[in-house]
């Protein structure tokens, strides 16, 4: 018998080029518990006591895993579209030897099936086998555009073993289940973000049991996970739940110019005013036959629908944006940073050098940038009166192809410069460290075609094999991986990625330039090989003065936002090819 809210396999047909494009992009991819020493430890199945009851994990030599731990009550039936409730106390020992169900989502390609369950609020803990020390805890929010993915797909053993930290990976509600809004809800409560906050509360209550320090919790994530980190930085409800933050390829100002990838969509921005989400929710309810009447509740009707009625491409895509102007996000995140209204913790923030190549590679066959004429047409279409200035900064003749020129300017406009702008705002108040992942020989681990004329390079999400267990690396890349692991975990430990000095600590990572530290060469470039790790003036190299001078591409009152069903959105860039094999 399926569990409540479990999606039975059903055909999901996607029609037209926009949906096919989106599918390609989605490939990417209480009281504090006591120490675990209080319970007997089996050599292969360690047991740890938590605030809801004991859990039995698996031993892997130098580290232990505890998977599929519920951190909140199942948001099913009448709890659909409600804020997460605490997980109930269990009578026996929970078998935490395998991951719990992923949240309801659509697979990425072609005619497909909806998978997962609404009963999905699980997390996974990977910890050093010796539980005696209070280590830093790193909480990972997975990518996937707020539409797909799961915490269990990411294997953090390198961080845990080399960095001596505890890593927690988290599931959270996706798409229409996680980011729906409706007048009867009083707005758009950002359930996905609330789930992450519930997981952070669970971590604070239970960190000590796994050898972690509840006062040294770092949130980190890439793409949609990075956007989640931004949201926690500016959400009052996240205050006190974490002490450091790492945002990878997803900042509060992440955006995309209009017509960047296809001829039709407007500008894309992942944070939208709540009123838009609420209006979209009311329209969706009517489309589903759940319009409110004099004696009927639209929300009761919607909660009575089978999950398969809701897990459609249109609804999962329409409700994949975080809403602001409410209790969880009172103001537009980028405006909150600019005004200094954020949770004051040290921050690492960065991007990859060739972010947009991954997305462009999937649309070029249908919408090519074949030559300089096509390039100039794109400039005018996307930037209007500013096209001459953009073209002067990025002449097509400077690049091997016009398509690579287009990718370079989109990467700078959409990722690099917005992240640097946010980092400078943060640096006025807290220690902030910027990076640029620059290894253009990074292994291609995504199951997508790559053209010799348009290589992926250091594109979106390609730093993941350097932090997680994904693929084998060449010796120089393995050395970079070890250095990045040290930087990330040292930051989790002390709030600074730098060591005490000496060659073993690696090149010094400067703080992002601010009024008190004006050196413009303050972003650390991360590449393999001699001299690959070095500070650079990212603002100058990526023409950020130009992009900072232009008005935002999208925003609260800045014209039409994209129909996300037609955009291979920015946060779905990391594939679900990182799943652990059986018998992990």
C-alpha positions, 0 to 999 in steps of 0.5 A, a space after each residue: 500500500 503506498 504511503 500517504 502522498 506517494 506518487 504512483 508512476 504516471 506518464 508526464 508528457 512535455 510538449 514543445 521546445 521550451 519544455 524540452 529545454 527545461 528538461 535538459 536543464 533539469 538533468 543537472 541533476 526540544 532538548 539537546 540529545 545526549 552523546 551517542 556513547 550512552 548507547 551500545 555501539 555495534 561494529 557495523 551498525 552504530 546507534 545514536 540517541 536523538 530527540 525523537 528516539 535512537 537511530 541505527 546507522 552504518 559504519 564505513 571505517 573512518 566515518 558513519 552514516 545515518 540516513 532517512 532520519 525524519 526531522 519533521 512530521 510528514 506534510 501529507 493530507 491536511 498538513 499539505 501546505 502547512 508549516 512543518 511540525 516536529 517529528 513525533 517521538 518514536 518508541 523503538 530504534 529507527 533503522 537509518 541504514 538507507 535514505 528516505 523517500 525524495 520529495 515529489 518531483 519530475 524526472 528531467 527528460 522526455 515522457 517521464 513519471 512523477 516520483 517521490 513522496 510527500 512524506 519526504 522530510 528526511 535528512 542524512 548525517 555523515 560523521 567521523 567514526 569517533 564521536 567524542 569531539 564536538 566538530 563543526 556541522 555543515 548543513 547542505 541544501 541540494 540544487 535542482 531549481 526548487 523542483 528536483 533533487 534530494 539530499 541523499 544524492 550527495 556524498 560528503 565523505 571527503 569533507 567529513 574524513 579530510 575536514 573532520 566535520 559532520 555533514 547533514 544533507 537535507 530534503 525539502 518540499 519542491 515545486 508546487 508542494 514547497 513554494 505554493 501561494 494562495 489567498 486562503 494561505 494568507 500569502 506564500 509562506 515559502 514552505 521549502 524554506 521553512 522545511 530547511 529551517 526546521 532541519 536546522 532546528 533539528 541539527 541544533 537539538 541533535 548535533 552533540 549526539 553525532 559529535 557535532 557542535 551546535 554553536 558551529 553550524 554552517 549552511 552551504 549549497 550550490 545553485 538552488 541550494 545557494 539561493 536557499 543560503 541567501 534566503 537564510 541570510 536575510 530571513 528573520 526566522 533563520 536567525 540563530 540557526 547557523 553561524 556561517 554561510 557558503 553560497 555557491 553559484 546562487 546569490 541574492 542578486 542572481 538574475 538572467 537578462 531577457 531572451 538570454 537563452 530563447 527568443 521568448 522569455 522575459 528576464 528571470 529572477 528567482 525571488 518574486 513579490 508574494 502577490 504574484 505567487 498568490 495570484 498564480 495560486 488562485 489561478 491554478 486552483 481555478 484551473 484544477 476545479 478548486 475555486 472557492 465558493 460561498 460554502 467551499 474552501 479552495 484550499 480544502 479542495 486542493 488538499 484533497 487532490 491526489 499528488 499526481 494532479 499537482 505534480 505536473 510540469 506546469 505547476 512544478 515550474 510555476 511554483 519554483 520561485 521564492 516569495 518575498 514581502 512576508 514573514 519569512 522574507 520581509 523584503 527583496 533579498 538583494 535589497 535586504 543585503 544593500 540595507 544591511 538587514 541580514 543575519 550577521 555571520 561570516 560568508 563565503 560566496 562565489 561562482 564558476 568562471 563559465 557558469 552559463 555554458 552549461 545552459 547555453 549548450 542545450 539551446 544552441 542547436 535550436 537557437 544558435 549564435 552562429 556568427 557576429 551578426 547573430 551575436 549583435 542581434 542578441 545584444 540588441 534583443 536583450 540589452 536594448 540601448 545598452 547593447 553598444 556598451 555591452 558589445 564594446 566590452 565583449 567584442 565577438 572577435 576576442 573569443 573563439 566563437 560568437 557563442 562563447 562570447 555570448 556565454 561569457 557576457 551572460 555568465 558575468 551578467 547573471 552570476 559573477 557580478 551579481 555575486 560580487 555586488 552582494 559580497 561587497 554589501 556583506 563585507 561592509 558588516 561581516 567577514 566575507 570571502 569570494 571565490 571563482 572556480 576556474 578549472 576549465 579542465 574540470 571533469 564532465 560528469 553531466 550526461 549531456 552532449 558537449 560540442 568541441 566548439 563549445 566546451 563546458 569549461 568551468 561551468 555551473 556546478 562543476 566544482 562539486 566533484 572537488 567537494 563531494 565524492 562524484 568522479 575520479 580526479 586527475 592528480 592536479 585536480 585531486 590536489 585542488 580538491 584537497 585544498 578546497 576541502 580544507 578551505 571549506 571545512 576550515 571556514 566551518 571550524 573558525 569562520 575563516 578559510 585561512 590557516 595559521 600560516 605556512 605552506 601547508 595552509 595553502 595560499 592566503 584567501 583575502 577578504 572581499 574588498 570593502 572600504 576597510 580593505 580596498 585591494 581589488 584583487 580580493 577574489 580567490 581563483 581556484 584552478 588546478 596546477 601551479 599558480 592555479 590558486 591566486 587572488 584576482 580582480 574579478 570586478 575588472 576581469 568580468 566588467 562588473 562596473 558595466 553590469 553594475 551601471 545597468 538597471 536590474 533585469 528583473 525585480 519587484 517593479 522592473 517589468 515582466 518576469 519570465 514564464 519559468 516554464 519557458 526558461 532553463 532556469 538558473 538553479 537547476 544546473 546540477 544533475 542527479 548523477 551523484 546518487 550513492 550506489 547500493 550498499 553505500 
